[in-house]
Amino acid sequence: MFVIVSDPVGSGLVAGLPRPGGNITGFTNVEAATGGKWLSLLKEIAPGIKRAAFVFNPDTAPGGGKHFLASFEASAGSLGIESVAMPVRSDAEIETAVATLGAEQAGPFATGASVPVSDGRREKGGRSPAVSSPQSA
């Protein structure tokens, strides 16, 4: 049994969702389509956005970040928004990413699973709306 796993297929726990195979069952905590829903929410908050970044830790995010990134990029295309993938692995890289976004006036950003942003640094400057997923333990 597994609990609170974002990507049981990508993690190798099951062969597929319709037919998991073996003798295992469990619950996922966030579906892959959530990446696109985060962007749709940002578009509602800031309708004039033209560019949005998806910030994630490739070492800890499901599928190295690809689990949510695919739906984020697909949603960006349908909403007429340029999507930017920003992998980060440390607080320093988060600060650099946010500073880069601010300098480029990239607009809002969403953080992917397992990005260490709980200390509030992502909101420095206070000009970019953000959506964040719950932190993994």
BELLINQUI-V894623 format. One record per backbone hydrogen bond with DSSP energy under -1.0 kcal/mol. NH is the residue of the N-H (numbers start at 1). CO is the residue of the C=O. If there is no record, write none. Layout:
nh:NH co:CO
nh:NH co:CO
This chain:
nh:2 co:25
nh:5 co:27
nh:11 co:7
nh:12 co:9
nh:13 co:8
nh:14 co:8
nh:15 co:20
nh:27 co:2
nh:34 co:31
nh:35 co:32
nh:37 co:33
nh:38 co:34
nh:39 co:35
nh:40 co:36
nh:41 co:37
nh:42 co:38
nh:43 co:39
nh:44 co:40
nh:45 co:41
nh:46 co:42
nh:49 co:46
nh:52 co:82
nh:53 co:108
nh:54 co:84
nh:55 co:110
nh:56 co:86
nh:60 co:57
nh:61 co:57
nh:64 co:61
nh:65 co:62
nh:66 co:63
nh:67 co:62
nh:69 co:65
nh:70 co:66
nh:72 co:68
nh:73 co:69
nh:74 co:70
nh:75 co:71
nh:76 co:72
nh:77 co:73
nh:78 co:74
nh:79 co:75
nh:81 co:76
nh:82 co:50
nh:84 co:52
nh:86 co:54
nh:88 co:56
nh:94 co:90
nh:95 co:91
nh:96 co:92
nh:97 co:93
nh:98 co:94
nh:99 co:95
nh:100 co:96
nh:101 co:97
nh:102 co:98
nh:103 co:99
nh:104 co:100
nh:106 co:101
nh:109 co:129
nh:110 co:53
nh:111 co:131
nh:112 co:55
nh:115 co:112
nh:117 co:115
nh:120 co:117
nh:123 co:120
nh:124 co:121
nh:126 co:123
nh:131 co:109
